[in-house]
Amino acid sequence: MPMKNKQFFKGFVLILFFVLMPCLGFAQKISVNYRDKSIVDVLSDLESRTTYSFVYQKQVLSDVANITCVMNNVTLTQVLDDICNKSDLSYEIVHQSIVIRKADVQQNLPAGAKFDLSGSVVDTQSEPQVGITVHNSTQNAYTTTDFDGKYSIKAAKGDVLVFSCIGMISQTVKVSGNRIVNIILENDKQMLEETIVIGYGSAKK
């Protein structure tokens, strides 16, 4: 292979690697067995096992109770959702960092009281996803994400939200009281592989 072609190939491989890194970090499956662990130890362990770094202020985690989380063969986002729902925390993905903050929780609301819940939906490469169906299955209410991947819907603590779209793996979330719920959806590779595009439509193999 000529020298110029080799250099081009190496450069292409490096670019591809850095483009795919975020996707691989969230798509990889992990198992965790945290029993009465401090939140700092939990985040440190997750950081060592993924391509992401965690960013937070010490005072945000100072009063967080020890974490118990046992999950097998799940994604990083599923682990974070479980931990944050138990700890009144929220997280936001910013490139290769995950920012941990105090959740904006609805306090002292009567049981069943609705509030405005909002958030954003992105894919595993942090790209906003437009047209994602957000279904509050408890209230039988629907909305969709806008061009920036953002949505807003009425919900009450304990309601179940389902995020879905053709070609993506659906995700179900139980409302904990946080006013902001951000979601990362993965491509449904099996469905995409089974679909053949024909002209302006598609058909199953």
CORZI-V775118 format. One record per helix or strand of 3 or more residues. SS is the DSSP state (A for helix, B for strand). FROM is the first residue (numbers start at 0). TO is the last residue. Records with the same first field share a line. If there is no record, write none. Layout:
BEGIN
SS=FROM-TO ; FROM-TO
END
This chain:
BEGIN
A=2-26 ; 38-48 ; 57-60 ; 75-86 ; 188-193
B=29-36 ; 52-54 ; 66-73 ; 88-93 ; 96-101 ; 113-122 ; 132-135 ; 140-143 ; 149-155 ; 159-163 ; 170-173 ; 182-184 ; 194-197 ; 200-203
END
